């Protein structure tokens, strides 16, 4: 589990998580062939039009390990 950050920094959180795990890419590939690995992220936005950036290096690290990036994005509730 990644540490909460204020303000949020999803790229840094994913990097920290991957840094704490094995760097053995052949083992990761074997794992991802047998199981569906994923990095699940819940994003809670303060407004309806926010964005975030993931660096290509971070996306490549996920891809090298055969991991899916699973995002649940929650926006600010608008009054009816």
Secondary structure, 3 states (H helix, E strand, C coil): CCCCCCCCCHHHHHHHHHHCCCCCHHHHHHHHHHCCCEEEEEEECCCCCCCCCCCHHHHHHHHHCCCEEEEEEECCCCCC
